[in-house]
Amino acid sequence: MKISCVIPAYNEEKTIGNVIECVKNAKMIDEIIVISDGSVDETANISKNLGVRTIEIKNNRGKGAALVTGIENSDGDILIFLDADLIGLNEKHIDSLLLPVINNETDMTIGLFKNGRFVTDIAQKVAPYLSGQRALKRNMIQDIDKLDLTRYGIEVALTKLAEKRHYRFHTVKLEDLTHIMKEEKLGFSKGFAERIKMYWQIIRCMLM
């Protein structure tokens, strides 16, 4: 059984190095693929310098398209998706996501922040199925149509598929983990605008 880790990244030079280092230390992961989705900072170079397979998409196409690119270029029986802007990621988090799938206790896990930061903890309690931290069996992906068109809504698409196809899925708590919010990356006004755009894409996916 082979396990592939897919990390979509868009201008995440501040955090991607630590995320990659943690994944490299995870004993169960056989393959790491970073997809730099139109990044214009040092994201791709940091990934390459850490010896990780890095695929560069010239223009930003969105998270869904980046994940599709990673999936198509991976060959793991189990896939784990991790965001590139995580803060506090450790091997225990990775094990918590993977082990229930490896042991066939479920078909997909969804990781939820706990005791990371108040604002990110609350956001995931309000909308738990938007989490980008997931592990799943590859056969689930084969049933999703137009995955690359869902952009930020990819998490909703995965959850909707699981419900429709009666795949087993459950959440796992990821203690002391958080991520950088859009408002912190881009400034409040631009970050808030991007958040609204993201929510619209998610709502659109929910209505598909």
N, C-alpha and C positions, 0 to 999 in steps of 0.2 A: 504494500500500500504506500503510495507516494502522496506527500502533502505539499501543496504549492501555496505560497503567500503572495497575494497581489496587493500592491500599495499604489493607489492613484494619488498623484500629487500635482498641485498647481501653486507654484511660488511658495514653497514650504522650506526654504533654506535654513530657517531658524530651528526647526524641529526634526527634519527628516533624518539627520545623521543619528540622533539618539534612537529613533524608531528602528532604523536599519540595524544598528548595533545590537539592540535587544533581540530582534528577530534572528540575527545571525547566531546568537547564543542559544536560541531555542532548539533543543535537541530533536524535536519531532519534525521540524520543518526541513524539507529536502531541497526546496527551490524558492528563490525570492525574485520577484519581478516588480520593478518600479516603473510606472508609466508617468512620465513627465508630460502633463497635458497642456502644452503651450507655455510652459514656464519661461519667464524671461530673467529669472535670477539664477542662483547657483545650485538650484535643486538637482538638476541632472548631473552636474559635475561632482557634487558631493556623493551622489549615489554611485557613480562610476568609480570614483576614487576609493570607495569602500568595497569595491570588487563585486558589486551587485549588477545583475543584468538590468540594463536600463533602456527602455524604449521611449523615444522622444516623438511626441506628436507636435507638428509644427504650429498649428493653431489650436487654441483652446476649444475643445468640443464638448466638454462637460463630463461629469463623473461617470455617468452611465457608459459613454463611449470609451472612456479610459479603462473602466473595468472590463468591458467587452474585449478590448485589445489585450489586456493582461490574460484574460481567460483563454482567448484564442491562441496565445503564445505559451501557455502552460500545459502540463500534462499530468497534473496531480489528480488522484482519485478523490481527494478531499481538498477543498479550497478554503483559505482563510483570507478575509478582506480586512485590512487595517487602514485607517486614515493616517495621513502623513503628518498631521498637526497634533498628534497625541502628546500629552505631558504626563510622565509618570509610568509609562508602559514598562512592564516587567514580564519575566517568563511565566509567572503564575497566571497572569491574565491570559496569555496565549494558551496555556494548558487548560484553563477553565473553558475557553471557547472550543478547543479541539477535542478534549477527551470524551464528552458525551456523544460526539459524532463518530469518533473512532470506535467507541464501544457499542455503537449502534443503539444508543439509548434515544436518539433523536436524529432527524435528518438535517436540522439546521439549528444553530444557536445564535442568539442575538445578545450582544453584550451591552449592559447598561452601567453607566457611571454611578459610583456610590462613594460618598465622602471625598469627592475630588474637589469641586468648588460648588457653592450653593447654586449659582446660576445655571451651570451645566447639568447638575444633578436634577434640578427642577425641570429643565427643558426636556430631559429624557423621561421623567416621570409623566409629564403631560403628553408626550408623543413618543412612547417607547419604541415603536417600530420604525423610527427614523434613524436608528443607530447604524453607523457604518461599520461597526465591529461585528463581524459574523464569520462563522465557519459552516460549511455546508457540503453535501455530497454533490459531485459534479453532475450527476444525472438530473438534478433539479434545474440547472441552468439550461439544459437542452429544451426545456418546455416553454421558455420565455420568448415571446415574439417582440421584435423591435426593442430589444433591451438597450441598444445604443441611443434610442430616441428619448429615453426616460430622464436623462440628465440627473438632476438631484433626486428625482422621484424613483431612482432605482431601488432604494430600500423598501419603498411602498410596493413596488412591482414584485419584489421577492416575497414579501409577506402575503400579498394578494394571491400569488401563485401557490404558495404553500397551503393557504386556506382552500383554494379552488381544487387543488389536486389531492388534498387530504394528506399532505406531508406533515410529519411531526416536527414541531419547533417549540422551543421554549427560551426564556431569557436567563441570562446568568449575570450575577453582580460582579462588576470589575472595581474592586476596592481601590480608593485613592488615585483614580485615573480621571483625567479631564482633557480638554483640548482648548486651543486658542479660538476664540469666537471671531466672527467676521468683523465685528465692530472694532476689535483689537488689532486685527490685521490691516484694515483698510481705513480706519477712522470711523467715527460714529455715522456720519451722513452716508458715505459710500457703502459702509458695511451694512447699515440698516436697509439700504436700497437693494443690496445683494440678497439680504435675508428675505425681503418681500418677494424678490424674483424667485428665490429658492422655494418658498412656500407655494407660490403660484404653480411652479412646475410639479410640486408634489401633489397639489390639489388636482391638477390636470391628469396626473397619472392615476389618482384614486378614482376619477370619473371615467377612465378608459374602459 
